[in-house]
Amino acid sequence: MELTNYVRKPFAVKAIEVTTDNIEEVAKYVGDLKEKDDGTPYILVDRRLVPNVFRVYPGFFMTKMGENIRCYSKKIFEEQFMPLDDTVQPWLDFLEGNK
């Protein structure tokens, strides 16, 4: 068996960091707003809407690409995503076949 190396194509998403100020609004997209015993708010995720996590806390990120919504811890989000700017856009256009 011979394996071939591949690079994952980049894609653009819209994202928002979940905060205590916006967690109620984000919950409308991903699940039910709950509160821990110490008063910390979190979202109990509806796995039919967002299959990749169980709970979302302030500091997490919610991404949207078309109709697909995902949530990531801050650490995972920062490992996998970077802000889209004028230096990245030409590469994204090239890989998507846009000129």
DSSP file (Angstrom, degrees, kcal/mol; ACC not computed):
  #  RESIDUE AA STRUCTURE BP1 BP2  ACC     N-H-->O    O-->H-N    N-H-->O    O-->H-N    TCO  KAPPA ALPHA  PHI   PSI    X-CA   Y-CA   Z-CA
    1    1 A M              0   0    0      0, 0.0     2,-0.5     0, 0.0     0, 0.0   0.000 360.0 360.0 360.0 132.8    0.0    0.0    0.0
    2    2 A E        -     0   0    0      2,-0.0     2,-0.3     0, 0.0     0, 0.0  -0.960 360.0-151.5-116.8 122.0    1.4    3.4   -1.0
    3    3 A L        -     0   0    0     -2,-0.5     2,-0.4     0, 0.0     0, 0.0  -0.675   6.5-147.3 -92.4 146.2    0.1    6.5    0.8
    4    4 A T        -     0   0    0     -2,-0.3     2,-0.3     0, 0.0    -2,-0.0  -0.904  17.4-119.8-112.6 140.4    0.0    9.9   -0.8
    5    5 A N        -     0   0    0     -2,-0.4     2,-0.3     2,-0.0     0, 0.0  -0.597  34.0-177.1 -78.4 137.5    0.5   13.2    1.0
    6    6 A Y        -     0   0    0     -2,-0.3     2,-0.4     2,-0.0     0, 0.0  -0.942  19.6-144.6-131.3 154.9   -2.4   15.7    0.9
    7    7 A V        -     0   0    0     -2,-0.3     2,-0.3     3,-0.0    -2,-0.0  -0.973  28.1-118.5-116.1 134.2   -2.9   19.2    2.2
    8    8 A R        -     0   0    0     -2,-0.4    -2,-0.0     1,-0.1     0, 0.0  -0.568  31.6-118.3 -73.3 129.9   -6.4   20.2    3.4
    9    9 A K        -     0   0    0     -2,-0.3     2,-0.1     1,-0.1    -1,-0.1  -0.428  27.7-121.6 -66.3 137.3   -7.8   23.0    1.3
   10   10 A P        -     0   0    0      0, 0.0     2,-0.3     0, 0.0    -1,-0.1  -0.455  31.2-174.1 -74.6 155.4   -8.5   26.1    3.3
   11   11 A F        -     0   0    0     -2,-0.1     2,-0.4    85,-0.0    81,-0.0  -0.974  22.3-115.0-145.6 157.0  -12.0   27.5    3.4
   12   12 A A        +     0   0    0     -2,-0.3     2,-0.3    80,-0.1    69,-0.0  -0.751  31.6 176.5 -99.2 141.7  -13.5   30.7    4.9
   13   13 A V        -     0   0    0     -2,-0.4     2,-0.4    52,-0.1    52,-0.2  -0.925  30.4-120.9-132.8 159.6  -16.0   30.7    7.7
   14   14 A K  E     -A   64   0A   0     50,-2.5    50,-2.6    -2,-0.3     2,-0.3  -0.839  40.2-176.5 -95.0 143.0  -17.7   33.4    9.7
   15   15 A A  E     -A   63   0A   0     -2,-0.4     2,-0.3    48,-0.2    48,-0.2  -0.972  20.2-169.6-143.5 154.4  -17.0   33.2   13.4
   16   16 A I  E     -A   62   0A   0     46,-2.0    46,-2.5    -2,-0.3     2,-0.4  -0.992  26.0-124.8-142.2 137.6  -17.9   34.8   16.7
   17   17 A E  E     -A   61   0A   0     -2,-0.3     2,-0.4    44,-0.2    44,-0.3  -0.682  31.1-123.1 -79.7 132.9  -16.3   34.4   20.1
   18   18 A V        +     0   0    0     42,-3.4    41,-3.3    -2,-0.4     2,-0.3  -0.626  39.1 172.7 -77.5 129.4  -18.9   33.3   22.7
   19   19 A T     >  -     0   0    0     -2,-0.4     4,-1.5    39,-0.2     3,-0.2  -0.798  49.6-103.1-128.0 171.0  -19.0   35.7   25.7
   20   20 A T  T  4 S+     0   0    0     -2,-0.3     4,-0.3     1,-0.2    -2,-0.0   0.794 122.4  55.5 -65.1 -25.6  -21.2   36.1   28.7
   21   21 A D  T  4 S+     0   0    0      1,-0.2    -1,-0.2     2,-0.1     4,-0.2   0.831 120.2  26.2 -75.4 -32.6  -22.8   39.1   26.9
   22   22 A N  T  > S+     0   0    0     -3,-0.2     4,-2.5     1,-0.1     3,-0.3   0.409  89.2 100.8-112.2   2.2  -23.7   37.1   23.7
   23   23 A I  H  X S+     0   0    0     -4,-1.5     4,-2.3     1,-0.2    -1,-0.1   0.845  82.1  54.5 -60.8 -34.0  -24.1   33.5   25.0
   24   24 A E  H  > S+     0   0    0     -4,-0.3     4,-0.8     2,-0.2    -1,-0.2   0.912 110.8  45.3 -65.4 -41.4  -27.9   33.7   25.1
   25   25 A E  H >4 S+     0   0    0     -3,-0.3     3,-0.7     1,-0.2     4,-0.4   0.906 113.0  49.9 -67.6 -42.3  -28.0   34.8   21.5
   26   26 A V  H >X S+     0   0    0     -4,-2.5     3,-2.0     1,-0.2     4,-1.1   0.879 101.5  64.1 -63.2 -37.6  -25.5   32.1   20.4
   27   27 A A  H 3X S+     0   0    0     -4,-2.3     4,-2.6     1,-0.3    -1,-0.2   0.814  89.7  67.4 -57.4 -30.9  -27.6   29.5   22.3
   28   28 A K  H << S+     0   0    0     -4,-0.8    -1,-0.3    -3,-0.7    -2,-0.2   0.779 107.4  40.1 -59.9 -25.9  -30.5   30.1   19.9
   29   29 A Y  H <4 S+     0   0    0     -3,-2.0    -1,-0.2    -4,-0.4    -2,-0.2   0.705 129.2  23.5 -93.8 -23.8  -28.3   28.6   17.1
   30   30 A V  H  < S-     0   0    0     -4,-1.1    16,-2.9     1,-0.2     2,-0.3   0.606 113.6 -62.6-126.3 -14.0  -26.7   25.6   19.0
   31   31 A G  E  < S-C   45   0B   0     -4,-2.6     2,-0.4    14,-0.3    14,-0.2  -0.975  71.0 -27.4 164.9-150.6  -28.7   24.5   22.1
   32   32 A D  E     -C   44   0B   0     12,-2.3    12,-3.0    -2,-0.3     2,-0.3  -0.868  50.3-123.5-109.5 132.9  -30.1   25.4   25.5
   33   33 A L  E     +C   43   0B   0     -2,-0.4    10,-0.2    10,-0.2     2,-0.2  -0.577  40.5 168.9 -73.2 128.8  -28.6   28.0   27.8
   34   34 A K  E     -C   42   0B   0      8,-3.4     8,-2.1    -2,-0.3     2,-0.4  -0.739  25.1-133.8-130.0 177.0  -27.8   26.5   31.2
   35   35 A E  E     -C   41   0B   0      6,-0.2     5,-0.1    -2,-0.2     2,-0.0  -0.994  13.8-131.7-141.2 132.5  -25.9   27.5   34.3
   36   36 A K    >   -     0   0    0      4,-3.0     3,-2.3    -2,-0.4     6,-0.0  -0.266  40.1 -96.9 -71.4 167.4  -23.4   25.6   36.4
   37   37 A D  T 3  S+     0   0    0      1,-0.3    -1,-0.1     2,-0.1    -2,-0.0   0.798 126.5  54.9 -56.1 -30.7  -23.7   25.6   40.2
   38   38 A D  T 3  S-     0   0    0      2,-0.1    -1,-0.3     1,-0.0    -2,-0.0   0.410 124.1-102.9 -86.4   4.0  -21.2   28.4   40.5
   39   39 A G  S <  S+     0   0    0     -3,-2.3    -2,-0.1     1,-0.3    -1,-0.0   0.386  71.9 146.2  94.1  -3.7  -23.3   30.6   38.1
   40   40 A T        -     0   0    0     -5,-0.1    -4,-3.0     1,-0.1    -1,-0.3  -0.528  44.8-132.8 -69.2 124.0  -21.1   30.1   35.0
   41   41 A P  E     +C   35   0B   0      0, 0.0     2,-0.3     0, 0.0    -6,-0.2  -0.486  33.6 163.9 -76.5 148.8  -23.3   30.1   31.9
   42   42 A Y  E     -C   34   0B   0     -8,-2.1    -8,-3.4    15,-0.2     2,-0.5  -0.966  34.6-116.9-152.9 166.0  -22.9   27.4   29.3
   43   43 A I  E     -CD  33  56B   0     13,-2.7    13,-1.9    -2,-0.3     2,-0.9  -0.944  14.4-144.6-110.4 123.9  -24.8   26.0   26.3
   44   44 A L  E     -CD  32  55B   0    -12,-3.0   -12,-2.3    -2,-0.5    11,-0.2  -0.804  35.8-130.3 -82.8 109.7  -25.9   22.4   26.4
   45   45 A V  E     -C   31   0B   0      9,-2.6     2,-0.9    -2,-0.9   -14,-0.3  -0.363   2.0-132.0 -75.0 136.4  -25.5   21.7   22.7
   46   46 A D    >>  -     0   0    0    -16,-2.9     4,-2.3     1,-0.1     3,-1.9  -0.791  18.0-151.4 -81.4 109.6  -28.2   20.1   20.6
   47   47 A R  T 34 S+     0   0    0     -2,-0.9    -1,-0.1     1,-0.3   -16,-0.0   0.671  92.4  63.2 -64.2 -17.4  -26.1   17.4   18.8
   48   48 A R  T 34 S+     0   0    0      1,-0.1    -1,-0.3     2,-0.1    -2,-0.0   0.782 112.7  36.0 -73.7 -25.9  -28.4   17.5   15.8
   49   49 A L  T <4 S+     0   0    0     -3,-1.9    20,-0.5     1,-0.3    -2,-0.2   0.858 135.4  17.6 -91.0 -42.6  -27.4   21.1   15.3
   50   50 A V    ><  -     0   0    0     -4,-2.3     3,-0.7   -20,-0.3    -1,-0.3  -0.867  65.5-180.0-135.5  96.9  -23.7   21.0   16.2
   51   51 A P  T 3   +     0   0    0      0, 0.0    -4,-0.1     0, 0.0    -1,-0.1   0.563  68.2  68.7 -78.8  -7.3  -22.3   17.4   16.3
   52   52 A N  T 3  S+     0   0    0      2,-0.0     2,-0.3     1,-0.0    18,-0.1   0.570 100.1  31.9 -96.6  -6.3  -18.7   18.1   17.3
   53   53 A V    <   -     0   0    0     -3,-0.7    -3,-0.1     1,-0.1     3,-0.1  -0.967  52.2-152.6-143.7 160.9  -19.1   19.3   21.0
   54   54 A F  S    S+     0   0    0      1,-0.3    -9,-2.6    -2,-0.3     2,-0.3   0.799  82.9  20.5 -98.7 -39.6  -21.4   18.7   24.0
   55   55 A R  E     -D   44   0B   0    -11,-0.2     2,-0.4   -24,-0.0    -1,-0.3  -0.969  61.2-153.8-135.2 147.9  -21.1   22.0   25.9
   56   56 A V  E     -D   43   0B   0    -13,-1.9   -13,-2.7    -2,-0.3    17,-0.0  -0.988  16.3-175.7-123.8 128.8  -20.1   25.6   24.9
   57   57 A Y    >   -     0   0    0     -2,-0.4     3,-2.3   -15,-0.2   -39,-0.2  -0.771  42.8 -75.2-116.6 161.3  -18.7   28.0   27.4
   58   58 A P  T 3  S+     0   0    0      0, 0.0   -39,-0.2     0, 0.0     3,-0.1  -0.349 121.6  42.3 -52.8 137.2  -17.7   31.7   27.2
   59   59 A G  T 3  S+     0   0    0    -41,-3.3   -40,-0.1     1,-0.5     2,-0.0   0.086  90.5 111.0 104.3 -20.9  -14.3   31.7   25.3
   60   60 A F    <   -     0   0    0     -3,-2.3   -42,-3.4    13,-0.1    -1,-0.5  -0.296  63.0-129.3 -73.5 168.8  -15.5   29.2   22.7
   61   61 A F  E     -AB  17  72A   0     11,-2.8    11,-2.5   -44,-0.3     2,-0.5  -0.959   8.7-152.5-122.1 142.5  -16.0   30.1   19.1
   62   62 A M  E     -AB  16  71A   0    -46,-2.5   -46,-2.0    -2,-0.4     2,-0.3  -0.955  16.3-165.1-109.1 132.1  -19.0   29.5   16.9
   63   63 A T  E     -AB  15  70A   0      7,-3.1     7,-1.8    -2,-0.5     2,-0.4  -0.858   5.6-163.6-115.5 154.3  -18.4   29.2   13.1
   64   64 A K  E     +AB  14  69A   0    -50,-2.6   -50,-2.5    -2,-0.3     2,-0.4  -0.993  12.8 171.7-137.8 128.1  -20.9   29.3   10.3
   65   65 A M  E >  S- B   0  68A   0      3,-2.5     3,-2.1    -2,-0.4     2,-0.4  -0.905  73.8 -49.5-135.0 105.4  -20.3   28.3    6.7
   66   66 A G  T 3  S-     0   0    0     -2,-0.4   -53,-0.0     1,-0.3     0, 0.0  -0.560 123.7 -23.4  64.2-124.3  -23.5   28.3    4.7
   67   67 A E  T 3  S+     0   0    0     -2,-0.4     2,-0.5    -3,-0.1    -1,-0.3   0.484 115.6 105.8 -93.7  -5.0  -25.9   26.3    6.9
   68   68 A N  E <   -B   65   0A   0     -3,-2.1    -3,-2.5   -18,-0.0     2,-0.4  -0.656  48.3-173.6 -84.0 124.1  -23.2   24.5    8.8
   69   69 A I  E     +B   64   0A   0     -2,-0.5     2,-0.3   -20,-0.5    -5,-0.2  -0.960   7.2 171.1-117.0 133.8  -22.6   25.6   12.3
   70   70 A R  E     -B   63   0A   0     -7,-1.8    -7,-3.1    -2,-0.4     2,-0.4  -0.940  18.7-146.8-135.5 158.5  -19.7   24.3   14.5
   71   71 A C  E     -B   62   0A   0     -2,-0.3     2,-0.3    -9,-0.2    -9,-0.2  -0.972  15.6-175.8-128.2 145.4  -18.3   25.2   17.9
   72   72 A Y  E     -B   61   0A   0    -11,-2.5   -11,-2.8    -2,-0.4   -19,-0.1  -0.982  29.8-110.3-138.9 146.3  -14.7   25.0   19.0
   73   73 A S     >  -     0   0    0     -2,-0.3     4,-2.9   -13,-0.2     5,-0.2  -0.365  42.5-107.0 -64.7 159.0  -12.7   25.6   22.2
   74   74 A K  H  > S+     0   0    0      1,-0.2     4,-2.6     2,-0.2     5,-0.2   0.903 119.8  52.1 -56.6 -42.9  -10.5   28.7   22.0
   75   75 A K  H  > S+     0   0    0      2,-0.2     4,-1.6     1,-0.2    -1,-0.2   0.941 113.5  41.6 -61.4 -49.4   -7.4   26.5   21.7
   76   76 A I  H  > S+     0   0    0      2,-0.2     4,-1.9     1,-0.2     5,-0.2   0.912 114.2  53.0 -65.7 -42.3   -8.7   24.4   18.9
   77   77 A F  H  X S+     0   0    0     -4,-2.9     4,-2.5     1,-0.2     3,-0.2   0.938 110.4  46.5 -58.9 -47.5  -10.1   27.4   17.1
   78   78 A E  H  < S+     0   0    0     -4,-2.6    -1,-0.2     1,-0.2    -2,-0.2   0.779 112.1  51.8 -69.2 -25.7   -6.8   29.3   17.2
   79   79 A E  H  < S+     0   0    0     -4,-1.6    -1,-0.2    -5,-0.2    -2,-0.2   0.832 121.2  31.5 -73.2 -32.7   -4.9   26.1   16.0
   80   80 A Q  H  < S+     0   0    0     -4,-1.9     2,-0.3    -3,-0.2    -2,-0.2   0.640 117.0  48.4-104.2 -17.2   -7.2   25.7   13.0
   81   81 A F     <  -     0   0    0     -4,-2.5   -69,-0.1    -5,-0.2    -1,-0.0  -0.908  50.3-177.9-129.3 153.4   -8.3   29.2   12.0
   82   82 A M        -     0   0    0     -2,-0.3    -3,-0.0    -3,-0.0    -4,-0.0  -0.968  44.3 -83.8-140.3 155.7   -6.8   32.5   11.3
   83   83 A P        -     0   0    0      0, 0.0     2,-0.6     0, 0.0     5,-0.1  -0.331  43.6-120.9 -61.0 139.6   -8.3   35.9   10.4
   84   84 A L        +     0   0    0    -71,-0.2     2,-0.2     4,-0.1   -72,-0.0  -0.726  48.6 156.7 -81.3 121.4   -9.0   36.2    6.7
   85   85 A D    >>  -     0   0    0     -2,-0.6     4,-2.3    -3,-0.0     3,-0.9  -0.758  58.3 -81.1-136.1-176.2   -7.1   39.3    5.4
   86   86 A D  T 34 S+     0   0    0      1,-0.3    -2,-0.0    -2,-0.2     0, 0.0   0.700 124.5  55.4 -64.9 -20.2   -5.7   40.6    2.1
   87   87 A T  T 34 S+     0   0    0      2,-0.1     4,-0.3     1,-0.1    -1,-0.3   0.776 114.6  38.2 -82.6 -25.3   -2.6   38.4    2.4
   88   88 A V  T X> S+     0   0    0     -3,-0.9     4,-2.1     2,-0.1     3,-0.7   0.792  99.2  75.6 -92.3 -32.7   -4.6   35.2    2.6
   89   89 A Q  H 3X S+     0   0    0     -4,-2.3     4,-2.8     1,-0.2     5,-0.2   0.847  90.9  54.7 -54.2 -42.7   -7.5   36.0    0.2
   90   90 A P  H 3> S+     0   0    0      0, 0.0     4,-2.3     0, 0.0    -1,-0.2   0.891 110.0  47.6 -60.6 -37.2   -5.4   35.4   -3.0
   91   91 A W  H <> S+     0   0    0     -3,-0.7     4,-2.7    -4,-0.3     5,-0.2   0.919 112.3  49.0 -67.8 -42.6   -4.4   31.9   -1.8
   92   92 A L  H  X S+     0   0    0     -4,-2.1     4,-1.8     2,-0.2     6,-0.2   0.926 111.7  49.1 -61.6 -45.1   -7.9   31.1   -0.9
   93   93 A D  H  <>S+     0   0    0     -4,-2.8     5,-3.0    -5,-0.2     4,-0.4   0.919 111.8  49.6 -59.5 -44.4   -9.1   32.3   -4.3
   94   94 A F  H ><5S+     0   0    0     -4,-2.3     3,-1.1     1,-0.2    -2,-0.2   0.931 111.8  46.7 -61.0 -47.8   -6.4   30.3   -6.1
   95   95 A L  H 3<5S+     0   0    0     -4,-2.7    -1,-0.2     1,-0.3    -2,-0.2   0.788 112.4  50.5 -68.7 -26.7   -7.3   27.1   -4.2
   96   96 A E  T 3<5S-     0   0    0     -4,-1.8    -1,-0.3    -5,-0.2    -2,-0.2   0.483 118.4-112.5 -86.5  -3.2  -11.0   27.6   -4.9
   97   97 A G  T < 5S+     0   0    0     -3,-1.1     2,-0.4    -4,-0.4    -3,-0.2   0.638  72.2 137.0  82.3  14.2  -10.3   28.1   -8.6
   98   98 A N      <       0   0    0     -5,-3.0    -1,-0.3    -6,-0.2    -2,-0.1  -0.764 360.0 360.0 -93.9 139.6  -11.3   31.8   -8.5
   99   99 A K              0   0    0     -2,-0.4    -1,-0.1    -3,-0.1    -5,-0.1   0.371 360.0 360.0-121.7 360.0   -9.2   34.2  -10.4
